[in-house]
């Protein structure tokens, strides 16, 4: 992955969160992201959306289907079968379990559920006891015969300190609750639970998973047995399927393995109350849970430095699962997760169009999976409106129609390169009409166009006076209404509302902000309605400040009302603004507030600001990104649920796309992480639009002016989907 952002991208896992590391895998999917430098004898990184048993769902793998020991990662299946018993109504997590003699008899060097006040009661980062270095003292007491512990706490003690005794206590209790001799030995005990584990694995379609214990002891116990000699075994792929199935099937599965913080409970032991306390969690963005383990065969040749691990994370609405055995390293889950998400969200090139001629300025809008429009101001001649057919499934972008706006050409200069400045902008209303703004010098005129099902364009009306402007933008607000936002030659920010009228437009209302001298404005609208009822947001530049305003537009009269304002100090330019989705809905919310991302140049480099619109309609700062990526111009668009795709043109002309995660926090701020990046061919200018699709988390086209061949569209896909 050619990541050029000079900043910290993701935090590392907490040391307590199970040796999160991954390694030595051979790529099994497209090679558009650099292969990670990792080491493991068996490993798998998967994309469940495509199926963990498919080629497309296999992002990276090393011997993913060879049988191998699994150690305490076994406990993922133990927890899954326990929660199936809860779903069956056989047991409840609130049940008080009296610890049986066999579970209490398990001793060091097994990992054990124990109170941990004593410094000798230590666990390594896989949740495994430190074996011979561990001594049981009065302050470090494991499960005792007759101790009464809730099933909930046993499940936590099985996971966090990786208690083998807790796993067997669960197995015995659930088997007794079912009251069935499942393995035919005429005794109902923990081995009947193990048989249920095997039955469940078979029901899930696993052909290379088999259990002989509820906790994961090596079977056989000889060192490095051949795969065919193993009795207790799984594969890296099927272990990944196990953790994914648990997360999909039981909400409580994720609550246990994905717990963040310190779990504390007091039980009733035979000699009085006992308090257990274990820390758990990870700082990796979107971490959903993990289970590690270590045995002679799970660790492999690395010995005490090796381990087994299975874990999952979700970012921008997509899950990655990763498992490894005989893993070596100290931060490998970060490595594997970073690779998996970078692979999924990499902006893959998906075709390029032919040129429609050299242009000076252009604007772009896309309104369906197969329709985009550009308006272009040529170096000479009339303004051109072009309809395009992006087919990113087949990696093609076709030109459907190209029409000129009569009389819109700039008059020639005086031979010294002087002449009236020009610019263009466009939008498509929800009702289907197209509005084009064309500026000659300071004067802007609107024209109205239509487009038929085949992409043919027709001019309906032109010469509609908008007024003077130095910068301008257009945004639909209702099916028959749109806004124009301009900075005029005096530095006034001017908003106007327009409605369809006959074949043209009628000016409804004007709002003038003369409080500052504005030099740039960008305009956007919400993706969905929110409690504030705002209809649009502007980002505008004035000396030393970046100003965000939210606006209400009356659906009947078009009256424009400013709802709120956010002013940030600093010199900015080249601004663009986009709404984006956030998926997190907190308690008490029907839906989250509207969020926006503004990209701009600060000190010559790419920067981004996030803000939300509160219930009163006021923009509130929610986060920022300051990079060392130099840029000439940038644009942004929504990515999936909780992401932003930015495109920036670098000083040398190269166009770079970056997929960002924009994660909503409990305090409504946004934490951002650069997930994947792609650098494309050089361009002389840049526009970016998201193409509506169900085939990806984000389909995009860039409108670029090729330094040699003129205006063309290039397609990109991020977060490919199987439907």
C-alpha positions, -999 to +999 in steps of 0.1 A: +000+000+000+016+033-011+003+053+018+017+088+017+001+104+046+026+116+071+006+111+103-004+083+127-030+063+110-042+038+137-034+032+173-019-001+184-037-028+205-035-026+242-009-049+256-036-068+275-056-075+244-042-109+234-010-107+213-027-090+184-002-099+156-003-116+122+021-130+098+037-145+068+007-147+045+006-152+008-018-130-011-049-148-024-067-118-039-060-088-061-025-073-055-035-036-053-023-033-018+013-041-007+017-075+009+022-072+046+054-085+062+040-110+087+050-145+100+027-174+108+026-211+098-011-209+093-031-177+088-062-163+072-076-128+066-112-128+054-140-106+041-172-122+053-194-102+029-180-124+001-180-156+022-150-168+041-149-200+020-146-181-013-117-168-033-130-132-032-136-135+005-100-147+011-079-115+014-047-132+025-038-167+035-010-191+044-021-228+046-055-217+056-071-251+052-045-273+068-054-289+101-035-275+131-037-271+169-058-243+182-052-240+220-075-217+238-091-202+207-112-234+212-131-213+237-148-193+209-167-224+201-173-231+238-189-197+241-209-201+209-224-234+221-231-219+255-250-191+239-270-215+218-280-232+250-291-198+263-311-192+231-327-227+235-338-216+270-318-244+286-297-221+307-294-184+315-263-163+318-276-153+353-276-189+364-255-195+396-232-225+389-217-246+416-182-255+404-178-292+399-148-312+412-132-318+378-131-282+368-117-272+402-090-299+399-073-283+369-039-269+379-009-250+366+005-250+339-030-248+326-044-213+323-069-208+351-096-184+362-081-167+393-082-136+414-053-115+404-043-093+434-011-111+439+019-102+417+026-139+411-009-144+396+002-132+362-010-138+326+008-132+293-007-112+265-026-142+251-044-146+284-022-176+293-007-182+327+030-179+329+033-216+339+062-224+362+066-187+371+031-188+387+025-198+422-008-200+440-010-179+471-038-167+494-044-137+472-044-157+440-071-183+443-085-202+414-120-219+411-127-241+441-150-271+444-184-259+455-178-223+447-209-205+433-202-184+402-226-170+377-225-184+342-218-148+330-187-146+351-175-181+341-178-170+304-156-139+312-132-160+332-129-184+303-121-156+280-100-129+297-076-150+319-084-179+295-095-201+324-095-238+314-112-245+347-140-220+338-144-237+303-149-271+319-173-257+346-194-243+317-192-276+299-204-296+328-232-272+338-246-269+303-244-307+297-263-313+330-289-287+320-295-305+287-296-339+305-286-358+274-259-384+270-246-372+236-214-392+235-229-426+245-207-432+276-237-434+300-224-404+319-236-368+315-206-346+320-184-320+302-176-345+275-212-344+264-208-307+259-177-313+238-198-336+216-222-308+212-193-286+200-185-312+173-221-315+163-223-277+160-191-276+139-206-302+115-239-281+113-218-251+103-203-271+075-168-275+090-149-305+077-116-298+093-125-290+129-128-314+158-128-310+195-117-333+224-119-307+251-138-275+259-106-255+265-081-265+238-054-289+252-032-303+225-044-337+214-022-356+208+002-341+233+033-350+213+053-321+198+046-311+162+023-340+151+015-343+114-019-328+105-034-363+100-024-373+135-042-344+152-074-352+172-082-317+185-078-294+155-092-267+133-079-246+104-072-208+102-102-204+078-127-224+100-115-206+131-123-174+114-157-187+104-163-196+141-157-161+154-177-146+126-206-170+132-206-161+169-207-124+162-235-128+137-256-152+158-255-138+194-252-102+204-238-114+237-209-131+220-196-097+209-203-083+244-180-109+259-152-111+235-153-074+226-155-061+261-136-030+268-124-022+303-122-041+336-146-068+345-152-074+383-174-098+401-176-113+436-185-149+441-192-171+471-163-195+477-163-224+502-142-201+525-161-169+519-165-142+492-139-140+464-134-111+440-123-116+404-110-087+383-097-088+347-088-062+321-097-066+285-099-046+253-082-031+223-076+004+209-078-008+173-106+012+155-137-009+152-123-039+172-150-064+179-132-090+199-105-116+201-093-148+217-058-160+219-041-191+231-009-209+236+002-246+237+032-265+225+016-272+191-002-239+188+030-220+195+050-241+171+088-237+166+087-202+181+080-219+215+070-194+242+071-166+216+044-182+194+007-183+199-027-187+183-052-159+177-085-151+162-101-117+161-125-094+142-129-057+136-155-036+117-147-003+099-169+018+076-196-009+080-174-038+068-160-067+090-126-083+086-118-115+105-082-128+110-068-159+125-034-174+128-016-203+144+021-205+152+020-167+150+051-147+158+053-109+165+041-082+188+015-061+168+003-085+141-034-080+144-029-043+135-009-054+105-035-079+094-064-057+100-048-028+083-041-049+052-076-064+051-094-030+053-069-014+029-076-043+004-114-038+008-115+000+005-087+005-019-100+029-047-096+005-076-094+021-111-125+011-131-121+025-165-115+058-183-135+076-210-124+091-242-117+129-243-144+154-251-119+182-258-097+206-241-113+228-214-104+255-190-130+249-162-155+221-155-181+208-130-195+173-125-226+157-111-238+120-110-274+111-103-277+074-111-255+043-114-253+049-152-256+087-156-232+116-150-231+151-164-203+176-169-204+212-179-171+224-194-157+258-204-134+253-234-104+275-241-124+288-270-159+282-281-192+277-264-198+260-230-203+222-235-228+200-215-219+163-217-239+133-206-219+101-196-226+065-189-203+051-162-204+013-161-180+005-133-190-031-132-174-035-167-148-007-161-161+015-189-172+052-191-190+061-223-200+095-238-237+096-246-243+132-258-224+165-260-243+198-266-232+234-268-248+263-250-252+289-278-236+323-273-217+313-242-182+315-256-159+340-239-149+369-261-113+368-273-086+386-253-066+416-265-036+394-276-019+397-242-038+369-226-063+393-212-101+389-214-131+382-192-127+354-167-151+324-170-164+296-149-192+270-149-213+250-124-242+227-126-267+207-106-295+183-113-328+188-095-347+159-079-374+164-105-349+158-133-342+192-146-306+204-150-294+239-140-262+252-155-244+284-144-221+301-168-199+331-158-184+356-182-162+379-163-184+389-133-218+382-149-235+348-143-264+334-163-284+302-158-297+278-184-321+249-180-317+216-197-334+182-198-320+147-203-339+117-217-336+080-209-309+076-235-288+104-222-298+129-249-296+165-238-320+194-247-317+231-240-350+244-226-341+280-216-310+302-212-300+338-204-316+337-169-297+363-149-282+352-117-260+382-109-223+390-105-200+364-089-163+355-084-170+320-072-202+300-073-219+267-065-254+252-070-274+227-048-309+211-051-331+215-020-365+202-032-378+184-063-384+217-080-361+241-062-324+247-059-300+272-043-272+292-058-244+305-036-219+330-049-192+354-036-197+386-055-170+411-066-175+431-034-169+400-013-205+396-003-219+360+002-251+358-017-276+329-016-306+327-039-334+302-041-348+292-075-379+272-086-388+256-119-410+279-139-423+270-174-392+259-192-369+282-171-363+292-135-378+319-113-358+337-085-377+334-052-355+349-024-321+364-018-299+364+013-269+387+015-241+383+041-220+415+041-203+408+075-170+397+059-152+399+026-157+364+012-134+350-015-147+314-020-179+295-013-189+258-016-224+245-011-238+211-001-270+195+012-279+167+036-281+131+026-311+125+047-335+147+067-325+154+103-340+170+134-327+205+125-345+206+092-317+224+075-317+223+037-281+233+029-247+241+043-221+265+029-184+266+036-169+300+028-135+316+030-129+351+043-096+367+054-082+345+083-113+324+087-133+294+074-170+300+079-197+272+079-233+283+078-264+261+078-296+273+060-333+266+060-352+271+028-390+273+029-406+247+006-434+270-004-419+305-006-382+297-010-374+321+019-338+316+030-330+316+068-296+312+084-299+287+112-264+288+127-227+296+120-193+281+129-162+302+124-127+287+125-095+308+124-069+301+098-060+309+062-078+285+038-084+281+001-096+256-025-126+245-004-151+217-011-178+203+012-197+170+012-222+153+035-213+118+047-231+090+066-225+079+101-239+045+112-237+048+150-270+056+167-267+062+204-293+055+231-323+079+228-317+087+191-340+077+163-312+086+139-279+104+141-274+141+133-262+152+098-224+153+094-203+171+068-167+170+058-149+200+043-116+196+024-093+226+018-057+237+014-040+250+045-003+259+044-002+242+010-013+208+024-045+188+024-067+194+054-102+183+064-127+194+089-157+174+102-188+191+117-223+181+126-256+200+125-271+201+159-309+200+166-311+238+164-294+238+130-260+251+142-228+237+127-206+222+155-170+212+151-165+175+153-129+168+143-100+177+120-073+162+098-041+180+090-017+162+067+016+168+051+002+159+017+007+189-006-022+197-029-034+221-056-071+212-053-092+186-036-127+172-035-146+147-013-176+124-013-193+099+010-179+064+015-201+036+028-215+042+063-189+061+082-164+071+056-152+098+032-134+095-001-111+124-008-094+131-041-065+156-043-044+168-072-008+170-061+016+198-072+032+175-099-003+168-113-009+133-100-044+126-087-045+108-053-076+092-038-077+084-001-104+063+017-109+077+052-128+061+080-149+088+099-159+071+131-185+088+153-177+088+190-200+089+220-194+127+224-204+132+187-168+139+176-153+121+146-122+100+147-106+098+113-082+071+100-067+069+065-075+033+054-063+030+018-048+052-009-043+051-047-023+074-069-035+078-105-024+096-137-016+133-138-043+158-145-046+196-149-078+199-128-100+177-107-137+171-098-150+141-078-185+126-076-200+095-060-219+073-084-251+058-068-246+020-066-255-011-047-224-029-060-199-011-037-195+010-006-184+037-030-183+041-068-167+073-080-158+092-111-133+120-113-136+146-141-100+155-150-085+177-176-058+156-191-027+178-198-026+164-234-060+151-244-086+172-226-116+164-204-123+128-195-139+108-167-121+081-147-139+055-126-130+041-092-146+015-069-140+012-032-156-015-010-167-040-037-198-059-029-211-093-042-246-079-052 
